[in-house]
């Protein structure tokens, strides 16, 4: 089996977020957006590179020294970003190219993409979306292979009607990618090096290119504005609370409760309406939390009752009652 590498593209400015914070550092459910896709990639390979550009110092300061970085001085498109990363990559192997703004794309999907790549020189993760405007369209040949990917701004009227779109997530044969990337041009409306153009070049030379169609289109689409960020939070919240309830936790009114990704809650605990339970919190068994409780980095023992209170970075012993209207801090 070929060695697997991953390059995560995180150099974009994210203008549509209208924020001084780089887009990939925006938090959702207790973790930075970029950290989700990095940790998904890290489940499959220890060899993960981050391409940074806009806000590079902020990204590096936030994530620390765990990850190696590649600096893209000028943002000239996705193809150019991968060109910069190639300087740090081996001559052959399997390369995942991922986007830093896809926090819902879990390792399960990345493994499926790699499995699909075994039959192709390149594979792109695609999605069937209700409204494809703004996305690159997937053009397939009569055999179902990917013939090319056309950016929305360059698409014809007929191509714009296609609802299968490019998610920006790829798996490439590294040796072939090294050959084709330097041959990219900028003959497009954006005057950028489009990584998807590599697929068409491979096809023209007789190589096979495939698509991995995601069963849930939402997981592969990038977050470009705060409305899409809120949608991603909603999806993640549903998944977090579903997993807790299936493990034995009662959440009386899931729509009114917010729970971060790393919160741990014991069996037969009841979470009542209006609770916010933030990162680092561990709650024991047979507890009653809420209504209106706000917990951050709290350690709650067994059989604890917390009503209309705030607990921040503090521990509550088993059998205790807190509130109403208490503020417990370390």
VOBA-1610 file (N, C-alpha, C; in pm, whole numbers, padded with zeros to 5 digits, always signed):
BEGIN
Unk+00084-00119+00000Unk+00000+00000+00000Unk+00088+00125+00000Unk+00050+00222-00083Unk+00129+00343-00094Unk+00116+00428+00032Unk+00223+00502+00061Unk+00224+00592+00174Unk+00123+00704+00152Unk+00050+00741+00257Unk-00053+00843+00246Unk-00004+00974+00308Unk-00024+01082+00235Unk+00002+01217+00284Unk-00127+01298+00273Unk-00134+01406+00351Unk-00249+01495+00342Unk-00202+01640+00342Unk-00259+01719+00254Unk-00236+01863+00250Unk-00369+01932+00276Unk-00371+02017+00377Unk-00493+02090+00413Unk-00476+02236+00372Unk-00564+02284+00286Unk-00555+02420+00233Unk-00623+02517+00329Unk-00544+02608+00386Unk-00597+02702+00485Unk-00538+02841+00466Unk-00515+02879+00340Unk-00448+03006+00313Unk-00544+03118+00273Unk-00671+03084+00248Unk-00765+03183+00198Unk-00802+03289+00301Unk-00849+03402+00250Unk-00884+03514+00337Unk-01021+03498+00400Unk-01113+03434+00328Unk-01248+03418+00382Unk-01322+03550+00394Unk-01322+03628+00287Unk-01379+03763+00291Unk-01526+03763+00333Unk-01600+03659+00295Unk-01744+03658+00322Unk-01778+03637+00469Unk-01677+03607+00551Unk-01701+03598+00695Unk-01707+03737+00757Unk-01649+03839+00686Unk-01645+03976+00738Unk-01590+03977+00881Unk-01467+03926+00894Unk-01409+03909+01027Unk-01260+03937+01023Unk-01208+03985+01136Unk-01063+04000+01151Unk-00996+03867+01180Unk-01074+03769+01217Unk-01023+03635+01245Unk-01021+03553+01117Unk-00910+03484+01087Unk-00909+03396+00969Unk-01025+03298+00973Unk-01085+03274+00858Unk-01205+03191+00853Unk-01187+03057+00923Unk-01074+02992+00900Unk-01056+02856+00950Unk-01039+02850+01102Unk-01026+02967+01167Unk-01012+02969+01312Unk-01145+02997+01382Unk-01250+03020+01307Unk-01380+03043+01371Unk-01423+02917+01446Unk-01473+02934+01568Unk-01509+02817+01650Unk-01646+02762+01618Unk-01661+02632+01632Unk-01793+02571+01632Unk-01791+02451+01725Unk-01885+02453+01816Unk-01901+02345+01915Unk-01774+02317+01993Unk-01704+02425+02030Unk-01590+02411+02120Unk-01456+02385+02057Unk-01448+02392+01925Unk-01321+02366+01858Unk-01313+02453+01734Unk-01191+02491+01695Unk-01173+02572+01575Unk-01208+02490+01451Unk-01265+02560+01352Unk-01308+02494+01230Unk-01198+02406+01169Unk-01078+02461+01159Unk-00968+02390+01094Unk-00929+02263+01168Unk-00945+02261+01300Unk-00902+02147+01378Unk-00979+02020+01345Unk-01103+02033+01304Unk-01184+01914+01274Unk-01125+01835+01158Unk-01097+01904+01046Unk-01047+01832+00929Unk-00903+01784+00953Unk-00826+01858+01031Unk-00690+01814+01064Unk-00694+01683+01143Unk-00782+01676+01240Unk-00789+01555+01322Unk-00849+01438+01244Unk-00939+01467+01151Unk-00989+01359+01065Unk-00877+01302+00979Unk-00796+01391+00920Unk-00682+01346+00839Unk-00582+01269+00923Unk-00559+01315+01047Unk-00461+01253+01134Unk-00501+01112+01175Unk-00628+01077+01164Unk-00671+00940+01191Unk-00621+00843+01084Unk-00588+00898+00966Unk-00548+00813+00854Unk-00399+00820+00824Unk-00334+00931+00862Unk-00192+00947+00837Unk-00132+01045+00936Unk-00006+01022+00971Unk+00066+01115+01058Unk+00130+01227+00977Unk+00120+01217+00846Unk+00191+01310+00757Unk+00092+01410+00699Unk+00068+01516+00777Unk-00031+01617+00740Unk+00038+01753+00734Unk+00023+01822+00622Unk+00077+01957+00604Unk-00038+02058+00596Unk-00017+02176+00653Unk-00115+02284+00641Unk-00056+02394+00555Unk-00127+02433+00448Unk-00086+02546+00366Unk-00152+02671+00422Unk-00070+02766+00468Unk-00121+02889+00527Unk-00080+03008+00440Unk-00154+03116+00453Unk-00126+03237+00377Unk-00182+03356+00450Unk-00307+03391+00420Unk-00372+03501+00491Unk-00387+03464+00638Unk-00341+03553+00726Unk-00351+03525+00869Unk-00264+03410+00914Unk-00154+03386+00843Unk-00069+03269+00873Unk-00020+03270+01017Unk+00023+03386+01066Unk+00076+03391+01203Unk-00032+03359+01305Unk-00156+03403+01279Unk-00265+03372+01370Unk-00296+03223+01372Unk-00294+03163+01253Unk-00322+03020+01245Unk-00214+02940+01318Unk-00089+02975+01293Unk+00021+02901+01355Unk+00021+02921+01508Unk-00008+03041+01553Unk-00012+03067+01697Unk-00127+02989+01762Unk-00241+02981+01692Unk-00357+02913+01749Unk-00337+02762+01756Unk-00275+02703+01653Unk-00264+02558+01645Unk-00133+02504+01703Unk-00033+02590+01713Unk+00091+02549+01775Unk+00181+02465+01686Unk+00272+02393+01748Unk+00379+02324+01676Unk+00345+02179+01641Unk+00224+02136+01670Unk+00188+01998+01638Unk+00193+01972+01488Unk+00159+02074+01408Unk+00145+02055+01265Unk+00256+02127+01190Unk+00307+02070+01081Unk+00401+02142+00994Unk+00324+02233+00897Unk+00384+02349+00866Unk+00317+02449+00784Unk+00395+02476+00657Unk+00320+02508+00551Unk+00377+02554+00425Unk+00319+02692+00399Unk+00404+02790+00371Unk+00356+02928+00353Unk+00333+02958+00205Unk+00212+02998+00171Unk+00178+03040+00036Unk+00175+03193+00035Unk+00282+03253-00012Unk+00298+03398-00004Unk+00192+03470-00086Unk+00166+03421-00207Unk+00062+03480-00292Unk-00046+03375-00315Unk-00171+03414-00294Unk-00282+03321-00311Unk-00325+03321-00458Unk-00270+03227-00535Unk-00293+03220-00679Unk-00377+03098-00717Unk-00458+03050-00624Unk-00546+02939-00654Unk-00505+02810-00585Unk-00596+02714-00592Unk-00573+02586-00525Unk-00456+02508-00586Unk-00443+02519-00717Unk-00331+02451-00782Unk-00198+02505-00734Unk-00189+02636-00720Unk-00067+02700-00672Unk-00037+02660-00528Unk-00142+02650-00445Unk-00123+02609-00305Unk-00062+02470-00296Unk-00111+02378-00380Unk-00056+02242-00379Unk+00085+02240-00436Unk+00113+02327-00535Unk+00250+02339-00587Unk+00348+02373-00474Unk+00307+02467-00388Unk+00393+02505-00276Unk+00414+02387-00181Unk+00309+02310-00158Unk+00320+02194-00068Unk+00406+02083-00125Unk+00409+02070-00258Unk+00485+01962-00321Unk+00633+01966-00285Unk+00682+02085-00251Unk+00823+02099-00215Unk+00856+02019-00088Unk+00752+01987-00010Unk+00773+01917+00116Unk+00723+01771+00109Unk+00683+01728-00009Unk+00624+01595-00024Unk+00719+01500-00098Unk+00703+01370-00077Unk+00789+01273-00147Unk+00754+01261-00294Unk+00834+01184-00367Unk+00814+01170-00510Unk+00695+01085-00548Unk+00655+00995-00461Unk+00542+00909-00493Unk+00462+00878-00366Unk+00343+00826-00387Unk+00254+00796-00276Unk+00112+00838-00309Unk+00029+00846-00208Unk-00110+00888-00223Unk-00129+01018-00148Unk-00189+01116-00215Unk-00206+01248-00154Unk-00353+01284-00141Unk-00395+01313-00018Unk-00526+01375+00006Unk-00508+01525+00002Unk-00593+01593-00073Unk-00598+01739-00071Unk-00731+01779-00009Unk-00724+01849+00103Unk-00842+01879+00183Unk-00854+02030+00203Unk-00975+02074+00233Unk-01001+02215+00258Unk-01017+02238+00408Unk-00960+02346+00456Unk-00965+02376+00598Unk-01100+02419+00649Unk-01195+02441+00558Unk-01328+02490+00599Unk-01436+02383+00586Unk-01396+02254+00596Unk-01493+02144+00586Unk-01491+02061+00716Unk-01541+02117+00824Unk-01531+02048+00954Unk-01617+01923+00966Unk-01715+01905+00879Unk-01805+01790+00889Unk-01754+01668+00814Unk-01644+01684+00744Unk-01590+01574+00662Unk-01503+01485+00751Unk-01563+01383+00807Unk-01496+01297+00905Unk-01405+01194+00837Unk-01322+01129+00919Unk-01225+01032+00868Unk-01293+00920+00790Unk-01414+00884+00828Unk-01489+00779+00757Unk-01498+00811+00608Unk-01530+00936+00576Unk-01545+00976+00436Unk-01410+00980+00366Unk-01307+01025+00436Unk-01174+01031+00375Unk-01123+00892+00342Unk-01152+00795+00428Unk-01111+00657+00400Unk-01184+00603+00278Unk-01312+00635+00264Unk-01388+00593+00146Unk-01327+00652+00019Unk-01284+00778+00028Unk-01221+00843-00086Unk-01092+00772-00125Unk-01011+00736-00026Unk-00887+00664-00051Unk-00915+00527-00112Unk-01015+00458-00059Unk-01050+00326-00113Unk-01091+00337-00260Unk-01164+00441-00292Unk-01207+00464-00430Unk-01087+00493-00521Unk-00986+00558-00465Unk-00868+00598-00542Unk-00789+00479-00594Unk-00806+00363-00534Unk-00732+00245-00577Unk-00753+00212-00724Unk-00863+00259-00781Unk-00895+00229-00921Unk-00868+00345-01016Unk-00820+00457-00964Unk-00807+00577-01046Unk-00676+00651-01017Unk-00636+00733-01114Unk-00521+00822-01093Unk-00558+00938-01003Unk-00685+00980-01010Unk-00736+01089-00928Unk-00882+01064-00897Unk-00923+01101-00777Unk-01062+01091-00736Unk-01101+01221-00668Unk-01220+01270-00697Unk-01273+01390-00633Unk-01397+01353-00554Unk-01411+01408-00435Unk-01534+01390-00358Unk-01638+01487-00411Unk-01755+01436-00445Unk-01860+01518-00504Unk-01987+01513-00420Unk-02078+01604-00451Unk-02205+01610-00378Unk-02315+01654-00473Unk-02433+01594-00457Unk-02552+01637-00530Unk-02624+01741-00444Unk-02628+01864-00490Unk-02680+01973-00407Unk-02808+02031-00467Unk-02897+02083-00382Unk-03021+02143-00432Unk-02996+02267-00517Unk-02896+02347-00477Unk-02864+02469-00550Unk-02715+02471-00579Unk-02674+02437-00702Unk-02531+02424-00733Unk-02461+02557-00764Unk-02532+02668-00761Unk-02473+02797-00797Unk-02349+02825-00712Unk-02241+02863-00779Unk-02118+02896-00711Unk-02018+02781-00703Unk-02062+02660-00730Unk-01975+02544-00719Unk-01926+02496-00856Unk-01808+02433-00859Unk-01760+02370-00981Unk-01844+02248-01014Unk-01878+02231-01143Unk-01964+02120-01184Unk-01881+02000-01229Unk-01932+01883-01197Unk-01867+01757-01235Unk-01921+01714-01372Unk-01832+01703-01468Unk-01869+01658-01602Unk-01821+01514-01618Unk-01917+01423-01635Unk-01884+01281-01649Unk-01895+01239-01796Unk-01818+01135-01832Unk-01829+01080-01966Unk-01936+00971-01969Unk-01951+00905-02082Unk-02057+00805-02098Unk-02037+00683-02009Unk-01915+00664-01958Unk-01887+00551-01870Unk-01896+00589-01722Unk-01932+00713-01695Unk-01946+00757-01557Unk-01819+00811-01494Unk-01708+00808-01567Unk-01584+00866-01515Unk-01590+01018-01521Unk-01511+01082-01435Unk-01502+01227-01438Unk-01417+01268-01558Unk-01477+01345-01645Unk-01405+01394-01763Unk-01333+01524-01733Unk-01401+01613-01661Unk-01341+01741-01621Unk-01428+01804-01514Unk-01376+01909-01454Unk-01448+01987-01354Unk-01449+02132-01402Unk-01567+02189-01415Unk-01579+02324-01469Unk-01623+02419-01358Unk-01546+02523-01336Unk-01582+02623-01235Unk-01710+02695-01275Unk-01784+02737-01175Unk-01914+02800-01199Unk-01902+02919-01295Unk-01802+03002-01275Unk-01788+03123-01358Unk-01750+03090-01501Unk-01695+02971-01524Unk-01654+02931-01658Unk-01752+02835-01724Unk-01859+02798-01653Unk-01953+02697-01701Unk-02050+02754-01805Unk-02087+02670-01901Unk-02189+02707-01999Unk-02328+02697-01935Unk-02431+02741-02005Unk-02567+02733-01952Unk-02606+02588-01923Unk-02569+02498-02013Unk-02601+02357-01993Unk-02526+02299-01873Unk-02399+02337-01860Unk-02319+02287-01749Unk-02368+02340-01615Unk-02421+02461-01614Unk-02472+02519-01489Unk-02593+02444-01435Unk-02661+02366-01520Unk-02778+02290-01477Unk-02738+02161-01403Unk-02612+02123-01413Unk-02564+02002-01345Unk-02564+02026-01194Unk-02616+01930-01119Unk-02626+01947-00974Unk-02520+01870-00896Unk-02438+01791-00964Unk-02326+01726-00897Unk-02207+01822-00897Unk-02157+01855-00777Unk-02055+01959-00767Unk-01929+01907-00699Unk-01823+01983-00721Unk-01693+01955-00662Unk-01687+02009-00519Unk-01651+01924-00422Unk-01638+01970-00284Unk-01500+02026-00252Unk-01406+02012-00346Unk-01271+02061-00321Unk-01183+01961-00247Unk-01230+01838-00234Unk-01156+01733-00165Unk-01113+01628-00268Unk-00984+01593-00269Unk-00929+01506-00374Unk-00837+01401-00316Unk-00815+01298-00397Unk-00711+01200-00371Unk-00634+01178-00502Unk-00503+01199-00497Unk-00420+01193-00618Unk-00306+01091-00602Unk-00263+01039-00715Unk-00136+00970-00723Unk-00027+01078-00726Unk+00063+01076-00627Unk+00159+01185-00612Unk+00255+01196-00731Unk+00297+01083-00783Unk+00391+01086-00895Unk+00329+01153-01016Unk+00204+01119-01045Unk+00135+01183-01157Unk+00108+01330-01130Unk+00072+01362-01007Unk+00045+01502-00973Unk+00169+01587-00992Unk+00284+01533-00959Unk+00409+01607-00979Unk+00434+01638-01127Unk+00388+01549-01211Unk+00407+01569-01355Unk+00311+01676-01408Unk+00185+01672-01363Unk+00083+01758-01424Unk+00071+01897-01361Unk+00101+01911-01233Unk+00082+02042-01169Unk+00161+02154-01236Unk+00289+02133-01271Unk+00364+02241-01335Unk+00308+02281-01472Unk+00219+02199-01528Unk+00163+02226-01659Unk+00031+02305-01652Unk-00011+02336-01531Unk-00133+02416-01515Unk-00112+02558-01569Unk-00218+02612-01627Unk-00216+02750-01671Unk-00320+02832-01596Unk-00331+02958-01633Unk-00426+03047-01566Unk-00527+03104-01666Unk-00560+03024-01768Unk-00654+03071-01871Unk-00797+03052-01822Unk-00838+03136-01730Unk-00973+03133-01675Unk-01009+03271-01623Unk-01132+03290-01585Unk-01178+03423-01545Unk-01112+03473-01416Unk-01063+03382-01334Unk-01000+03421-01208Unk-00849+03442-01222Unk-00793+03402-01338Unk-00648+03406-01359Unk-00573+03334-01247Unk-00624+03215-01212Unk-00565+03136-01105Unk-00528+02997-01157Unk-00447+02927-01078Unk-00412+02789-01109Unk-00516+02699-01044Unk-00605+02645-01126Unk-00713+02561-01075Unk-00665+02417-01058Unk-00666+02367-00939Unk-00631+02227-00917Unk-00722+02131-00994Unk-00853+02158-01006Unk-00939+02066-01081Unk-00897+02045-01226Unk-00825+02141-01284Unk-00782+02126-01423Unk-00687+02009-01441Unk-00620+01968-01333Unk-00530+01853-01340Unk-00608+01728-01381Unk-00732+01717-01334Unk-00813+01600-01366Unk-00835+01589-01516Unk-00871+01700-01580Unk-00893+01699-01725Unk-00764+01666-01800Unk-00653+01716-01753Unk-00524+01688-01818Unk-00490+01540-01809Unk-00516+01481-01694Unk-00492+01336-01679Unk-00579+01256-01774Unk-00707+01295-01781Unk-00800+01224-01869Unk-00757+01232-02015Unk-00710+01348-02057Unk-00668+01366-02196Unk-00552+01274-02232Unk-00473+01237-02132Unk-00360+01147-02154Unk-00394+01002-02126Unk-00523+00973-02106Unk-00567+00835-02094Unk-00578+00779-01954Unk-00554+00860-01854Unk-00566+00811-01716Unk-00713+00818-01672Unk-00749+00731-01581Unk-00886+00725-01532Unk-00903+00817-01411Unk-01017+00886-01406Unk-01049+00974-01293Unk-01189+00940-01245Unk-01204+00931-01115Unk-01333+00891-01059Unk-01389+00994-00963Unk-01510+00966-00915Unk-01576+01052-00818Unk-01630+00967-00704Unk-01616+01019-00584Unk-01678+00958-00467Unk-01794+01048-00427Unk-01916+01004-00456Unk-02035+01084-00430Unk-02076+01067-00284Unk-02071+01176-00208Unk-02106+01171-00066Unk-02255+01143-00049Unk-02289+01058+00048Unk-02430+01026+00068Unk-02507+01139+00135Unk-02437+01230+00202Unk-02498+01349+00261Unk-02422+01469+00208Unk-02482+01543+00118Unk-02410+01651+00049Unk-02357+01756+00146Unk-02419+01770+00262Unk-02383+01878+00354Unk-02244+01861+00413Unk-02197+01736+00427Unk-02071+01715+00499Unk-01949+01761+00419Unk-01962+01770+00287Unk-01846+01804+00207Unk-01837+01949+00164Unk-01939+02028+00193Unk-01941+02166+00145Unk-01871+02258+00244Unk-01791+02348+00192Unk-01714+02440+00276Unk-01800+02547+00338Unk-01750+02603+00447Unk-01817+02714+00516Unk-01755+02844+00468Unk-01838+02928+00409Unk-01789+03053+00352Unk-01842+03178+00421Unk-01948+03165+00499Unk-02004+03280+00568Unk-02063+03235+00701Unk-02110+03330+00779Unk-02157+03296+00914Unk-02290+03222+00912Unk-02368+03241+00809Unk-02492+03164+00797Unk-02460+03016+00777Unk-02362+02986+00691Unk-02321+02847+00671Unk-02253+02791+00795Unk-02184+02877+00870Unk-02125+02833+00996Unk-02234+02788+01092Unk-02342+02866+01099Unk-02453+02831+01187Unk-02518+02700+01144Unk-02528+02676+01013Unk-02584+02550+00963Unk-02496+02432+01007Unk-02365+02450+00998Unk-02272+02343+01040Unk-02284+02316+01189Unk-02298+02423+01267Unk-02317+02406+01412Unk-02444+02326+01438Unk-02551+02358+01365Unk-02677+02287+01382Unk-02664+02137+01355Unk-02592+02104+01246Unk-02571+01963+01212Unk-02489+01894+01320Unk-02383+01962+01365Unk-02296+01904+01465Unk-02369+01888+01599Unk-02451+01987+01635Unk-02528+01977+01759Unk-02624+01858+01755Unk-02689+01839+01642Unk-02778+01724+01628Unk-02702+01594+01652Unk-02584+01583+01591Unk-02505+01460+01604Unk-02457+01437+01747Unk-02411+01545+01812Unk-02362+01534+01950Unk-02473+01488+02043Unk-02589+01551+02032Unk-02699+01518+02123Unk-02758+01381+02092Unk-02761+01345+01965Unk-02810+01212+01927Unk-02723+01104+01989Unk-02592+01121+01981Unk-02500+01022+02037Unk-02516+01012+02188Unk-02532+01125+02256Unk-02550+01123+02401Unk-02680+01053+02440Unk-02787+01084+02369Unk-02917+01024+02403Unk-02916+00873+02380Unk-02848+00830+02273Unk-02841+00687+02245Unk-02752+00613+02345Unk-02669+00689+02418Unk-02581+00626+02518Unk-02642+00629+02658Unk-02765+00682+02671Unk-02831+00675+02801Unk-02854+00806+02871Unk-02834+00918+02802Unk-02857+01051+02859Unk-02994+01102+02813Unk-03071+01159+02904Unk-03199+01219+02867Unk-03179+01369+02843Unk-03217+01416+02725Unk-03216+01559+02694Unk-03361+01596+02665Unk-03425+01662+02758Unk-03569+01682+02750Unk-03612+01769+02633Unk-03535+01873+02603Unk-03569+01964+02494Unk-03443+01994+02413Unk-03403+01902+02324Unk-03275+01916+02253Unk-03259+02050+02181Unk-03368+02105+02131Unk-03356+02231+02058Unk-03314+02349+02142Unk-03331+02341+02273Unk-03297+02453+02361Unk-03163+02434+02431Unk-03094+02324+02401Unk-02971+02289+02471Unk-02853+02297+02376Unk-02739+02349+02425Unk-02615+02354+02346Unk-02508+02275+02420Unk-02443+02180+02349Unk-02342+02094+02410Unk-02219+02089+02318Unk-02102+02119+02372Unk-01980+02114+02293Unk-01938+01971+02262Unk-01846+01959+02164Unk-01811+01829+02106Unk-01747+01734+02205Unk-01673+01784+02305Unk-01596+01695+02391Unk-01660+01672+02528Unk-01783+01716+02547Unk-01851+01699+02675Unk-01882+01552+02700Unk-01861+01506+02822Unk-01892+01369+02862Unk-02002+01371+02967Unk-02105+01287+02947Unk-02219+01283+03039Unk-02253+01137+03068Unk-02271+01106+03197Unk-02298+00970+03239Unk-02443+00928+03219Unk-02468+00798+03230Unk-02601+00742+03206Unk-02700+00789+03312Unk-02824+00798+03270Unk-02937+00837+03354Unk-02930+00980+03406Unk-02841+01058+03347Unk-02842+01202+03376Unk-02947+01268+03288Unk-03015+01368+03344Unk-03120+01441+03273Unk-03072+01584+03248Unk-03074+01626+03122Unk-03041+01764+03086Unk-03172+01834+03053Unk-03207+01935+03134Unk-03333+02005+03114Unk-03314+02126+03021Unk-03422+02193+02991Unk-03423+02299+02890Unk-03329+02415+02927Unk-03276+02478+02821Unk-03201+02602+02837Unk-03061+02587+02890Unk-03002+02470+02879Unk-02865+02449+02931Unk-02761+02474+02823Unk-02647+02530+02866Unk-02529+02543+02781Unk-02416+02470+02852Unk-02363+02366+02786Unk-02259+02283+02847Unk-02137+02288+02755Unk-02035+02361+02799Unk-01922+02391+02712Unk-01804+02299+02735Unk-01703+02318+02649Unk-01590+02226+02636Unk-01524+02196+02770Unk-01476+02073+02778Unk-01403+02029+02895Unk-01489+01981+03009Unk-01620+01985+02995Unk-01710+01948+03104Unk-01731+01797+03108Unk-01727+01742+03228Unk-01757+01600+03252Unk-01864+01592+03359Unk-01974+01527+03326Unk-02088+01513+03417Unk-02107+01365+03448Unk-02126+01333+03575Unk-02141+01194+03615Unk-02279+01138+03588Unk-02312+01029+03657Unk-02438+00959+03637Unk-02546+01011+03731Unk-02672+00990+03690Unk-02789+01019+03774Unk-02794+01166+03818Unk-02749+01256+03732Unk-02753+01399+03765Unk-02878+01463+03705Unk-02909+01579+03756Unk-03017+01661+03700Unk-02959+01801+03675Unk-02940+01833+03549Unk-02875+01958+03511Unk-02979+02049+03446Unk-03000+02166+03508Unk-03096+02260+03455Unk-03229+02253+03529Unk-03324+02334+03481Unk-03314+02420+03363Unk-03220+02539+03383Unk-03175+02594+03270Unk-03099+02718+03272Unk-02962+02709+03335Unk-02895+02595+03323Unk-02759+02583+03377Unk-02656+02612+03269Unk-02544+02673+03310Unk-02433+02702+03218Unk-02306+02647+03279Unk-02250+02544+03216Unk-02131+02476+03266Unk-02017+02492+03167Unk-01899+02530+03218Unk-01780+02541+03135Unk-01663+02474+03207Unk-01602+02375+03142Unk-01487+02305+03198Unk-01515+02261+03342Unk-01636+02211+03365Unk-01678+02172+03499Unk-01662+02022+03520Unk-01641+01983+03643Unk-01634+01841+03680Unk-01748+01814+03778Unk-01848+01743+03733Unk-01969+01719+03811Unk-01973+01572+03851Unk-01986+01545+03982Unk-01990+01407+04030Unk-02122+01340+03998Unk-02150+01229+04063Unk-02275+01156+04044Unk-02385+01214+04133Unk-02508+01200+04086Unk-02627+01239+04165Unk-02623+01386+04206Unk-02576+01470+04118Unk-02569+01615+04144Unk-02688+01684+04079Unk-02744+01784+04147Unk-02851+01866+04092Unk-02799+02008+04074Unk-02814+02061+03953Unk-02771+02199+03924Unk-02887+02271+03858Unk-02937+02379+03924Unk-03050+02454+03868Unk-03014+02602+03853Unk-03042+02660+03735Unk-03024+02802+03708Unk-02893+02857+03766Unk-02783+02790+03733Unk-02655+02829+03791Unk-02543+02821+03689Unk-02432+02889+03720Unk-02312+02888+03636Unk-02200+02819+03713Unk-02136+02722+03650Unk-02021+02654+03709Unk-01907+02662+03609Unk-01797+02725+03648Unk-01686+02749+03556Unk-01556+02699+03615Unk-01494+02603+03547Unk-01363+02548+03587Unk-01363+02508+03735Unk-01469+02444+03778Unk-01480+02402+03918Unk-01536+02260+03925Unk-01514+02196+04040Unk-01563+02060+04062Unk-01676+02062+04165Unk-01777+01978+04142Unk-01889+01964+04234Unk-01894+01818+04279Unk-01892+01797+04411Unk-01886+01661+04464Unk-02018+01587+04444Unk-02009+01455+04439Unk-02128+01371+04424Unk-02228+01399+04535Unk-02357+01397+04498Unk-02464+01417+04595Unk-02494+01561+04628Unk-02425+01656+04563Unk-02445+01798+04594Unk-02563+01856+04518Unk-02614+01968+04569Unk-02714+02049+04500Unk-02659+02190+04485Unk-02670+02244+04363Unk-02621+02378+04334Unk-02735+02463+04280Unk-02753+02580+04339Unk-02855+02671+04290Unk-02988+02654+04359Unk-03086+02736+04315Unk-03078+02820+04195Unk-02995+02947+04216Unk-02950+03002+04104Unk-02883+03132+04097Unk-02750+03136+04170Unk-02673+03027+04156Unk-02538+03023+04212Unk-02436+03042+04100Unk-02319+03093+04139Unk-02206+03106+04046Unk-02086+03042+04112Unk-02047+02925+04061Unk-01937+02848+04121Unk-01816+02856+04029Unk-01708+02911+04080Unk-01584+02919+04002Unk-01471+02863+04088Unk-01365+02824+04019Unk-01250+02765+04091Unk-01179+02873+04170
//
